[in-house]
Every structure is written in C-alpha cells, then in structure tokens.
Amino acid sequence: MFGYRAVEAVGQSHDLIIPENLRSRHWEGYFRVMATGQTKDISDLLTSPGVHKDGSRLSLEFSIVLLRNDGGEIEGYASIMRYVTSRWQREKALKERLAACESTLHASST
C-alpha cells in the first residue's frame, strides 16, 4: 500500500507513512493515548492521509485497538488500514458535480 518492501519498513518510525505536515499532530495524539489509554476515537473508523514511498498522497481509513497486558497496562496497539483513495476521488468528483448543478439551478431560478 505504501510502496515499501518489508525490509525497508519493519522497525521504522510511523513518519515513513505520515505526511510531514501532520507528524507533530500524530505524535501528540499517540503519546497522549499511550499515556492515558483514553481517546474518543478508539472505537471509530478514522480517516487520514498517508504518504507513499514515491511521495504521493493516499487516502486511508483505519481503526485502532489498544493492546494491554494482564495488569491492564498498555503494551502497544494494533491497527487495520484500508486504502480508499479511489473512492475518495470519486466522492469528491460527485460533490463537485452536485455543487455545479446546484449553482446552475440557483442561477436559473433567480
């Protein structure tokens, strides 16, 4: 999905796939959740851009689950990601067409 071979990505920072302008926000949230175990988004489907090895942007949906030890302490997390760039582009084009149609309709009714 991100264009990296396993040997290039395993053990690397998340920064590998996070757009540079979103990294500080990502890490603030990450450390807050890991310290507190609290997030309003933990059960929600999240959306975020990602970055491919070639620098192109990706649209992603993902969910996160915290992994706890027997004492209830957070040991890490697991995430499932889905690539949704094509769907996002189709939806964006449809919204633009709808806006154009509504604009034309509004202009013709005045």
C-alpha positions in Angstrom: 0.0 0.0 0.0 2.8 2.4 0.9 5.3 1.2 -1.7 7.9 -0.1 0.8 9.3 -3.6 1.0 9.1 -5.2 4.4 12.8 -4.9 5.0 12.6 -1.2 4.3 9.7 -0.6 6.7 9.9 -3.0 9.6 11.2 -1.3 12.7 10.9 2.2 11.2 9.1 5.2 12.6 5.5 5.9 11.6 6.9 9.0 10.0 7.6 6.8 7.0 3.9 6.9 6.0 2.7 10.1 7.7 2.7 13.3 5.7 5.3 15.7 7.1 2.7 18.4 7.9 0.7 16.0 10.1 3.5 14.3 12.0 3.5 16.6 15.1 -0.2 16.2 15.5 0.1 12.4 15.1 2.8 12.1 17.7 1.0 14.4 20.2 -2.1 12.2 19.9 -0.1 9.0 20.0 1.8 9.8 23.2 -1.4 11.1 24.9 -3.3 7.9 24.1 -0.4 5.7 25.2 0.0 7.6 28.5 -3.7 7.8 29.3 -5.4 4.9 27.4 -8.1 7.4 26.6 -9.2 8.6 23.2 -12.6 9.5 21.8 -11.7 7.9 18.5 -10.6 4.4 19.7 -13.9 2.7 18.6 -14.4 4.9 15.5 -13.3 4.4 11.9 -10.7 7.1 11.4 -9.7 8.8 8.2 -6.3 10.3 7.4 -4.0 11.0 4.5 -0.9 8.9 4.2 2.2 9.2 2.1 3.5 6.6 -0.4 7.2 6.0 -0.8 7.2 8.0 -4.1 5.7 11.0 -2.2 2.2 10.8 -3.5 -0.7 11.2 -1.0 -3.0 8.3 -0.1 -6.5 8.4 1.5 -6.8 5.9 4.3 -9.4 4.6 6.7 -8.3 2.8 9.8 -9.3 1.5 13.2 -7.1 1.1 16.3 -7.2 -1.2 19.3 -5.0 -0.8 22.3 -3.2 -3.9 23.5 -3.0 -4.4 27.2 -1.1 -6.8 29.4 -2.7 -8.9 32.2 -2.3 -5.9 34.6 -4.3 -3.6 32.2 -1.2 -1.6 31.2 -0.9 -0.5 27.6 1.7 -2.6 25.8 1.1 -1.2 22.3 -1.7 -1.1 19.7 -2.8 -2.7 16.5 -4.3 -1.0 13.5 -6.1 -2.1 10.4 -5.8 0.2 7.4 -7.7 0.4 4.2 -6.7 2.2 1.1 -9.6 4.4 -0.1 -8.0 6.9 -2.5 -10.1 5.9 -5.5 -13.4 6.0 -3.5 -12.4 9.4 -2.0 -11.6 10.8 -5.5 -15.0 9.5 -6.9 -16.9 11.1 -4.0 -15.0 14.4 -4.4 -15.9 14.5 -8.1 -19.5 13.7 -7.3 -19.7 16.5 -4.7 -18.1 18.9 -7.2 -20.7 17.9 -9.9 -23.5 18.3 -7.4 -22.3 21.8 -6.4 -22.1 22.8 -10.0 -25.6 21.5 -10.7 -27.0 23.3 -7.6 -25.2 26.5 -8.7 -26.7 26.3 -12.2 -30.1 25.6 -10.8 -29.9 28.5 -8.3 -28.7 30.9 -11.1 -31.5 29.9 -13.4 -34.2 30.4 -10.7 -33.1 34.0 -9.9 
